Amino acid sequence: MTEKTITFGYGTGTQTVSIPEEQILDIIEGHPAPAVDMEKAVLDCLRHPTGTAPLAELVQPGDKVCFVCADITRAWNLSNQFLIYIVNELNRAGIPDSDMYVVFAQGTHRAHTPEEDVRVVGEEVARRIRLYQHDSRDKDNLVFMGHTKLDTPVWLDRRVVEADKVILVNGITTHLFAGYGGGRKLILPGVAGWDTIQKNHCHALADQFGGGVNPATRAAVLENNPVSDDMQEACDMVKPCFLVHSVVNDEGQICRMVGGDPYKAWLEGVREVARIQKVTYRERADVTFGCAGGYPKDVNLYQGCKFYDAAAETTKPGGIIIAIVESPEIMDPPAFMGSFRFDSEADMERALRENFTIPFFAAFNLFCLAHKYTIYMVTRRENFDLVRKTGQIPAETVEDAWAMAQAQCAEKGISKPTVNVLPHGGSVIPSLAK
């Protein structure tokens, strides 16, 4: 029997496991996506955009231009490197620095520190144009725009609504319940009021209490996704004139820039993410090995668990997931780990419906998965007690987790459990071959 040794990223190091080759169904990896020349790519999407005229033709001297920029939690999009090219292009079109400003799309997140401002927009932009923090609870600075078809009351940041031209700046990747990030999310939740965000995000839960997570609101799902549709409707109320978004490869490099019509260009970026990340696999396995990909993706469980849905997709119902997430900072953020204080899914869901936050929803999603599958989480020994509270079973090494998984399968009469492997689980969209 030939065994295959598989290496997983684990913090700044690695862990390995040996698995009989005959039991491995698929090793599921995304497609290569080489880095681009950033300046060339940005200027190209500004001057040859998707679905609209060049940016310079959409503005005129005297316009007040508002950049709605994703906040520090999306710093991976590298806007601090490419926003300057957009500012300079507007200068060439007759818009001075004094007529531009940034509103950070913080949703319900806290305000930035000055250092974080620079990390998002870059030193030169931070020095040249005004920067504003969005506060979802500052009702005096919100404007009521009407209701969506789902009866969401849309309250948006006054500085965005009153701008002559609005430009959306972010990156695109999959999102836990909105399908994909970026685009319309810069407006809702980005610059929306607290009540607006709560109403919209609650569509990520089933219509009836006890239904748990809404199956229509999943990562990489846009069709008939009520959360995404509601966001898009709110975004259309603002009528942004342009969008500039990055697509980032697994090495953290920009591999594509998209720009143009706020919906059409975003959708082009979504298709590019799907092209890179969508991978077919043959069949669901008894056991799936899923890895966050090492540091910084596994710095805590909140970041690391983003691949759990992908791992569940490739696992038989009621099967086993081995999740490799070192989590040296497992208590961060407290809003996530503090959510595992409930004894049942029903109690957790009830509290989530009363006060929806994304960390709370992510915790609820994990808690539900841990009751549908057996999840062995490979992590530091000092994390074991906390991991048990989430419904998972801790293990110190991948080999230990594999041994426990095999023993569990043997108890069910499965002597040679089939295996799928996701070495970079957060960077793939598994799709079952038809």
Secondary structure as UniProt FT lines:
FT   STRAND          3..10
FT   TURN            11..12
FT   STRAND          13..20
FT   HELIX           21..23
FT   STRAND          24..27
FT   HELIX           38..47
FT   HELIX           55..58
FT   TURN            61..62
FT   STRAND          65..70
FT   HELIX           72..77
FT   HELIX           79..92
FT   TURN            93..94
FT   HELIX           97..99
FT   STRAND          100..105
FT   TURN            107..108
FT   HELIX           114..121
FT   HELIX           123..128
FT   STRAND          130..133
FT   TURN            136..137
FT   HELIX           139..141
FT   STRAND          142..147
FT   TURN            149..150
FT   STRAND          153..157
FT   HELIX           158..161
FT   STRAND          165..171
FT   STRAND          174..175
FT   TURN            176..178
FT   STRAND          179..180
FT   HELIX           183..186
FT   TURN            187..191
FT   HELIX           194..201
FT   HELIX           202..204
FT   TURN            209..210
FT   TURN            215..216
FT   TURN            219..220
FT   TURN            223..224
FT   HELIX           226..238
FT   STRAND          242..248
FT   TURN            250..251
FT   STRAND          254..260
FT   TURN            262..263
FT   HELIX           264..277
FT   STRAND          278..281
FT   STRAND          285..291
FT   TURN            295..298
FT   HELIX           301..304
FT   HELIX           305..307
FT   HELIX           308..313
FT   STRAND          315..324
FT   TURN            328..331
FT   HELIX           334..337
FT   TURN            338..339
FT   HELIX           345..354
FT   HELIX           358..372
FT   STRAND          374..378
FT   HELIX           381..383
FT   HELIX           384..389
FT   TURN            390..391
FT   STRAND          393..395
FT   HELIX           398..411
FT   TURN            412..413
FT   STRAND          419..422
FT   TURN            423..424
FT   HELIX           425..427
FT   STRAND          429..432
//
